[in-house]
Structure formats: C-alpha cells, structure tokens
Amino acid sequence: MEMFVLGHRGEVYALLTACCWTITAMSFESAGKKVGSLTVNILRLVIALIFFSIYGMVFRGLLIPIDAGSFAWKWLGASAVVGFCIGDLCLFRAFVLVGSRISMLMMSAVPPMTALIGLWMLDEKMTRQGWVGMVLTVAGISMAVLMKASGKNVPLSSNKQHIKGVFFAIIGALGQAFGLILSKRGMGQFDAVSSTHIRVIVGVIGFSFIFFVSGRWHCVVDALRNYRAMASILLGSIFGPFLGVSLSLLAIQRTDAGIASTIMAIVPVLIIPPAILIFREKVSILEGVGAILAVSGVALLFL
C-alpha cells in the first residue's frame, strides 16, 4: 500500500484536494448566501494569507517567499490573476446569469481543457488510458450535476442572458485550466505551499483593486459583523486556498496537470455522501450511476 501511494503521490494529492474542496464548497455556499460570493472571495484569500504568513515565518523564516525568484513570481502571479480573479469572477457571474447547473456543467470541461493546454505549453502527453479515465470521470460528473438539478426550480433566462452566462462560464473554466498550467510552469520544483502563498498575495491585490473600483468595501465590513458567515469563511479558507490549493500544486508538481485536474473535479460527486447523511437529501438512481462512473474514471487514473 505504501509503495502504491508513493508511486501515485500526485494522484493522491489531487484526491486530497478534492476532499478539501468538498468541505470548502459547503462552507462557502453557506457563507455566500449570507454575505455574497464576491465578499467571500476576498475574505477567504485574506484569511488564507494570514495562515500562509504564519507558515512562512515558522517553517521557512520568511514572512513572504522572497526567495522564489522573479520567474516564479511572474508566472505564479499570472496564474493568480487568471485563476483566482478572472476565472472565479466569471464563474460567479455565470452562476447569477444561468444558474449553478449550467455553470458547473461548463466547469466539468476544465480537465480536458487543462490536458490540452498542458500539451501545448508543457508538452505533457496523457496515455490512452488517461484519456479514457478522464472521459468517464467528466461524464460521471456531468450526469451527477444534471441529476442534482433535476426537479429543482432552475432560474429561466433570456437568450441574450443565456449566451452571456455560458460565455462567462467558459471563460471561468478556461481561467481555472490556464491557472493550473501557469502555476505548474512558474512553480517548477519550488515549495508548493510557498508557491500558493505567492498566488494568494497576488489574488488579494487583484480583488482589492476590484473592490476599490466597484466601491464594495462596505460589504466586507458588514460581513465581518456576521459571525456565522465568518465561521464558515474561516473553515472554507483553511480547506480551500490554504490546504486545498497547496495540495493542488503538489498534485500538478508530481503528475500530469490533466490527470490532477480530472481527479480534483470530482467535488460534485464527493458532496453526495454528506448531502445524504447531513442534509438528508434524496439521491436519484442516475445520480448514483454518475457517481460510480466518475469514481471508475478516477480509479483508471490510478492504474
């Protein structure tokens, strides 16, 4: 078992990332309903920045990773702008315009996008088995997301609004895919946690600029007074940008970005068990089939 884990460290890190992001998704969904998703975005990064600074001082003796070099700062900074700022902003805009169902379906395209961008920028070539595993996983995720939304009231949108929403969702997916590849290029063999620290620093600067331009700082002040929302944001920040994103960079450092992205994308499937056990939600047969397909695809990526 130990040899298996050591031989698939990248895949294991990707699976741990998905587990962290499952906790994050539930935490941020709760907080977002109370204080708004954009406010959650900047607060999660600020809280994560505090944790990274403590980590840097305790384990590396550096408040910020000034030892990374200009190359790492340039590419990791670009990945933060593309992934954290542009990608997340477009995704949340898509949620408003076309709802979470279509948005999450578009986000399931992130793994193949990542694999193709990785082939172009990093010359990463996945095996035939890897592509089969990816197709199974993406198909399972898509089925689970579709069945999750069936029977619920999905907001209707005009054709113009629908087109805009799909456009924003595609940009969000591309932002996530490019963000991973840019991170891998900039990180190299540098410490993954410190690499994430750099991304978070640039992400905080980016979102601060957005809040200054939009004049929404009062939303942050209001959120700080909402203790229940802040408790959810704190939990999500620990398992999201601090642990989750760090693990995701460890994953792409040790395996193909396309494979790591596929495994990390199974969050909609991992949410099913807590939805049943904690929230007492009913799961359809087809939703279960989608989960089995996704897990089977992930299993192929480990072989």
C-alpha atoms as one frame of an Amber mdcrd trajectory, in Angstrom:
protein
   0.000   0.000   0.000   2.815   2.385   0.909   4.567   1.687  -2.408   1.306
   2.325  -4.280   0.813   5.686  -2.565   4.445   6.686  -3.181   4.087   5.722
  -6.849   0.939   7.822  -7.226   1.678  10.781  -4.974   0.340  13.293  -7.495
  -2.956  11.447  -7.823  -3.246  11.068  -4.022  -2.626  14.804  -3.543  -5.293
  15.526  -6.181  -7.788  13.304  -4.349  -6.991  15.031  -1.045  -7.506  18.362
  -2.842 -10.969  17.269  -3.952 -11.799  16.251  -0.355 -10.679  19.673   0.913
 -12.662  21.477  -1.777 -15.770  19.479  -0.847 -15.628  20.985   2.649 -14.867
  24.373   1.102 -17.816  24.184  -1.292 -20.287  23.527   1.516 -18.734  26.223
   3.736 -18.657  28.920   1.052 -22.173  28.063  -0.171 -23.440  28.750   3.346
 -21.392  31.964   3.723 -22.230  33.198   0.217 -25.966  33.087   0.951 -25.355
  35.349   3.959 -22.832  37.923   2.693 -22.460  37.437  -1.069 -19.982  35.423
  -3.131 -17.680  38.328  -4.078 -17.208  39.256  -0.419 -16.486  35.608   0.411
 -13.831  35.575  -2.318 -11.706  38.384  -0.920 -12.147  37.352   2.723 -11.122
  33.743   2.015  -7.886  34.977   0.420  -7.121  37.455   3.206  -7.635  34.752
   5.866  -5.532  32.291   3.854  -2.803  34.950   3.541  -2.613  35.157   7.349
  -2.152  31.369   7.587   0.486  31.372   4.848   2.406  34.171   6.561   2.416
  32.208   9.834   3.546  29.081   7.954   6.327  31.017   6.253   7.632  32.515
   9.492   7.506  29.216  11.448   8.835  26.792   8.844  10.886  28.978   6.480
  11.730  32.107   8.486  10.191  34.280   5.748   7.047  36.382   6.025   6.680
  36.265   2.247   8.511  33.916  -0.176  11.112  36.421  -1.388  13.429  33.507
  -2.246  11.201  32.361  -5.100  12.882  34.409  -7.816  11.399  36.693 -10.460
  10.479  33.828 -12.823   8.278  32.142 -10.197   6.689  35.417  -9.099   5.874
  36.336 -12.709   4.198  33.051 -13.678   2.557  32.329 -10.309   1.296  35.919
 -10.205  -0.150  35.498 -13.694  -1.820  32.241 -12.602  -3.429  34.070  -9.657
  -4.825  36.817 -11.899  -6.090  34.285 -14.456  -7.347  31.664 -11.980  -8.370
  33.483  -8.794  -9.508  36.820 -10.220 -10.694  36.384 -13.817 -11.702  32.718
 -13.533 -13.600  32.995 -10.244 -15.250  36.310 -11.129 -16.547  34.927 -14.427
 -17.741  31.730 -12.775 -19.709  33.604 -10.110 -21.170  35.889 -12.780 -22.273
  32.776 -14.675 -23.984  31.492 -11.505 -26.114  34.664 -11.500 -26.931  34.621
 -15.233 -27.629  30.933 -15.911 -27.576  29.222 -12.519 -25.225  26.695 -10.939
 -26.346  23.717 -13.064 -25.137  25.027 -16.417 -22.143  26.737 -14.814 -20.954
  23.522 -13.158 -21.524  21.588 -16.382 -19.239  24.025 -18.167 -16.688  23.701
 -15.348 -16.598  19.943 -15.937 -14.757  20.842 -19.159 -11.771  22.054 -17.098
  -9.920  18.656 -17.122  -9.795  18.251 -20.932  -9.003  21.957 -21.287  -6.149
  21.557 -18.805  -4.833  18.482 -20.613  -4.844  20.254 -23.991  -3.232  23.427
 -22.599  -0.667  21.235 -20.800   0.138  19.508 -24.085   0.584  22.906 -25.769
   2.547  24.736 -23.053   4.319  21.936 -21.154   4.408  19.098 -23.712   2.517
  16.815 -21.283   1.134  13.812 -23.145  -1.530  11.694 -21.458  -1.832   7.977
 -22.193  -4.877   6.447 -23.880  -5.908   5.028 -20.503  -5.624   8.520 -19.019
  -7.957   9.949 -21.648 -10.472   7.120 -21.093 -10.364   7.765 -17.358 -10.892
  11.486 -17.973 -13.888  10.899 -20.268 -15.512   8.546 -17.735 -14.920  10.979
 -14.877 -16.209  14.040 -16.765 -19.268  12.067 -17.969 -19.997  10.909 -14.413
 -19.611  14.427 -13.001 -21.885  15.862 -15.705 -24.543  13.231 -15.002 -24.367
  13.831 -11.248 -24.682  17.610 -11.725 -27.612  17.243 -14.147 -29.488  14.828
 -11.912 -28.803  17.015  -8.876 -30.542  19.869 -10.619 -33.492  17.850 -11.954
 -36.737  18.518 -10.179 -35.469  21.846  -8.807 -36.522  25.289  -9.930 -33.757
  26.469 -12.222 -33.918  30.193 -12.988 -35.072  30.919 -16.519 -33.037  33.331
 -18.589 -33.485  35.135 -21.880 -31.500  34.007 -24.914 -29.181  37.014 -24.595
 -28.663  36.408 -20.886 -28.170  32.674 -21.506 -25.475  33.331 -24.117 -23.714
  35.767 -21.773 -23.912  33.266 -18.911 -22.454  30.428 -20.977 -19.722  32.776
 -22.212 -18.774  33.721 -18.627 -18.832  30.034 -17.607 -16.465  29.133 -20.478
 -14.105  31.982 -19.502 -14.287  30.747 -15.896 -13.372  27.221 -16.979 -10.512
  28.496 -19.155  -9.306  30.620 -16.234  -9.149  27.575 -13.975  -7.356  25.493
 -16.626  -4.819  28.176 -17.564  -4.324  28.973 -13.871  -3.201  25.408 -13.167
  -0.823  25.276 -16.121   0.692  28.700 -15.371   1.152  27.581 -11.755   2.972
  24.441 -12.830   5.221  26.387 -15.163   6.080  29.019 -12.555   6.455  26.635
  -9.618   8.888  24.121 -11.091  10.436  22.344  -8.091   9.878  25.266  -5.718
   7.936  24.642  -2.479   4.239  24.181  -3.357   2.941  25.878  -0.190   5.126
  28.934  -0.789   4.029  28.941  -4.438   0.419  29.063  -3.291   1.408  31.877
  -0.903   2.559  33.920  -3.909  -0.704  33.228  -5.745  -2.749  34.307  -2.724
  -0.752  37.552  -2.300  -1.427  38.498  -5.933  -5.053  37.336  -5.602  -5.620
  39.618  -2.614  -4.115  42.559  -4.545  -6.314  41.766  -7.556  -9.540  41.508
  -5.574  -8.662  44.634  -3.563  -8.397  46.555  -6.844 -11.819  45.195  -7.904
 -13.361  46.276  -4.584 -11.825  49.757  -4.828 -13.161  50.224  -8.367 -16.637
  48.894  -7.516 -16.813  50.632  -4.122 -17.930  47.491  -2.304 -15.748  47.664
   0.817 -18.853  48.258   2.928 -19.886  44.678   2.081 -16.684  43.388   3.683
 -17.320  45.470   6.823 -20.865  44.082   7.057 -19.581  40.526   6.578 -17.091
  40.888   9.430 -20.030  41.537  11.766 -21.785  38.340  10.659 -20.190  35.773
  12.982 -21.893  32.724  11.454 -20.776  33.710   7.970 -17.241  34.399   9.210
 -17.096  30.962  10.882 -18.000  29.342   7.536 -15.486  31.523   5.665 -12.749
  30.629   8.171 -13.406  26.894   7.743 -13.568  27.232   3.950 -10.367  29.305
   3.871  -8.424  26.633   5.755  -9.567  23.809   3.479  -9.687  25.963   0.329
  -6.894  28.392  -0.554  -4.633  27.268   2.317  -4.723  23.437   2.281  -6.686
  22.733  -0.913  -4.802  24.969  -3.340  -1.449  23.972  -1.804  -2.330  20.296
  -2.295  -3.426  21.027  -5.869   0.009  22.465  -6.655   1.654  19.439  -5.029
  -0.548  17.306  -7.298   0.394  19.032 -10.566   4.035  19.052  -9.461   4.022
  15.247  -9.291   1.696  14.170 -12.110   0.263  15.460 -15.405  -1.900  18.537
 -14.928  -4.720  16.922 -16.921  -4.850  13.889 -14.628  -4.674  16.019 -11.480
  -7.385  18.354 -12.787  -9.673  15.400 -13.550  -9.391  13.960 -10.041  -9.812
  17.389  -8.436 -13.007  17.936 -10.444 -14.977  15.195  -8.647 -16.186  17.568
  -5.900 -19.853  17.373  -7.118 -19.634  13.598  -6.603 -17.898  13.779  -3.212
 -20.623  16.127  -1.956 -23.248  13.380  -2.403 -22.471  11.380   0.816 -22.594
  14.402   3.177 -25.710  15.615   1.338 -27.380  12.314   2.235 -26.015  11.940
   5.772 -26.045  15.570   6.953 -28.702  17.335   4.897 -30.961  14.271   4.395
 -31.193  14.884   0.657 -32.516  12.206  -1.658 -30.234  10.914  -4.412 -31.648
   9.589  -7.688 -30.508   6.342  -9.290 -28.985   8.203 -12.236 -27.117  10.494
  -9.859 -25.681   7.373  -8.227 -24.739   5.971 -11.650 -22.955   9.239 -12.430
 -21.025   8.966  -9.167 -19.996   5.374  -9.985 -18.849   6.432 -13.472 -16.785
   9.272 -12.027 -15.166   7.056  -9.383 -14.421   4.406 -12.039 -12.733   7.040
 -14.178 -10.625   8.214 -11.246  -9.689   4.601 -10.479  -8.381   4.242 -14.058
  -6.131   7.271 -13.500  -4.516   5.497 -10.554  -3.680   2.330 -12.556
